[in-house]
Amino acid sequence: MTACATEPPSTPPSTGGADAVPGARCAITADGAYAARLVRDGDSCFPERWTLDGPEPYAVPLPGGRPERPGTEVQPMGDGRVLIHRPAEHRHAFALLYPTGPGTGELPLGAVECPEPGTRLTLLPPAPGGGRAYALAGGPRSGVVWRVAGGPAGPERLAEVPGRCSGGVWLDGTGRLLALDRELGGRTKTVVVDLEHGEVSPLLQITEGSDDRLLLADPDSGLLLISSDAPSPGQERLGWGVLGSMLPVRFPESLRMPECAVTPFAIQPGQVLVPENCAVGLRIDGAFGTWVGTWRPAERRVRHLPAPEGWLAGAGVWTREGVLRLPYATQATPCGVADLTVPPGTAPDGGAGAVPGAGGTGTGAAPGGTGAAPGSVAPVARPEPAVRPVARPVPLQQAPLGRLVTN
């Protein structure tokens, strides 16, 4: 969690959308074509698929023969079907849902057993390509990555990672390299799992005593969004780096926001040689509500924008042209997408970094600060294209650079 010394919007938006199921997220395919979520229907809930790449977004309900139980997860696939994960004690069943005229078709995929106490199985973010889906069974001693859709026959165990594992970020465009946050020996570091060979190697190790997590990655540019307490021991801060770069991880003052939680949720794709120009979408939660922030490493400031009413908070996708698409649902518009465009080098009304509703006096556009925190930083080796052997990432502790940069 990081934070902001700014005033929140004057009219806080809804954070879940009309009829949203508390705790259920809206998942979007990597290409932004489909989304899926759980929708409340009285005391029960059912899956819903959104089509986002047509002239207008539209939703298709996919109710089953019985109400879905608490803990159910859904995820859209690239062909428009929806993967559903139904947990029941130690057994986790998976199926693909699809519309069949007035009803819902269901293709069972099998189940995963997790008998060890304390193990939690959750779906990983949608994989690039949309043809496969994965889950992480995180236990107290190790984490196991499963392919639960798109394999030759039922769920398939792919790799086991020692330590308590969480998170999940895709590093390449083929769905081969998966980054996980692993707690081992009292510290959390990010490791890379090669799902083709089952190999595990370190990725983020900024200092020996820091907790380092990977939040987002863009395979096109290599831009990484990182959470670490390396520059401020005991206090997590947001930073950024570039996969394969020899430059250190930077922790901008503009992303340091007291009294607010700042969560990056989307990175602009397509900026192959200019990661500093990639736009990043931020969910900002303060005492008075939730709103949207946009940020680019090259600008060193956050732009604060009001979220659309009924925003499915934390869900969104950037287009290559720099448009941030935010799904929302209200009673009047049960399936909608708001497009926000903030061109590089310009600011919305109220001044760069001003919080909506604050009369243009917000202080979110903090100038790039200076100062350094002790520690060592190393580059991350960017993986080669799928047609060539994949290079192993280099731990961020083996750099020829001996400082952290806070601007």
Salt bridges, closest charged atoms under 4 A:
GLU48 OE1 - ARG37 NE 3.20
GLU68 OE1 - ARG86 NE 2.89
GLU73 OE1 - HIS85 ND1 2.80
ASP79 OD2 - ARG81 NE 2.94
GLU106 OE2 - ARG86 NH1 2.89
GLU113 OE2 - ARG91 NE 3.48
GLU116 OE2 - ARG141 NH2 2.91
GLU156 OE1 - ARG147 NH2 2.30
GLU160 OE1 - ARG157 NH2 2.59
ASP194 OD2 - ARG176 NH2 2.89
ASP194 OD2 - ARG392 NH1 3.69
GLU196 OE1 - ARG176 NH1 3.82
GLU196 OE2 - HIS197 NE2 3.58
ASP211 OD2 - ARG187 NH1 3.80
ASP212 OD2 - LYS189 NZ 3.09
ASP220 OD2 - ARG320 NH2 3.55
GLU236 OE2 - ARG213 NH1 3.06
GLU253 OE2 - ARG237 NH2 3.25
GLU253 OE2 - ARG256 NH1 3.75
ASP285 OD2 - ARG283 NE 2.85
GLU299 OE2 - ARG296 NH1 3.57
GLU299 OE1 - ARG303 NH2 2.54
ASP339 OD1 - ARG325 NE 2.90
GLU384 OE1 - ARG388 NH1 3.42
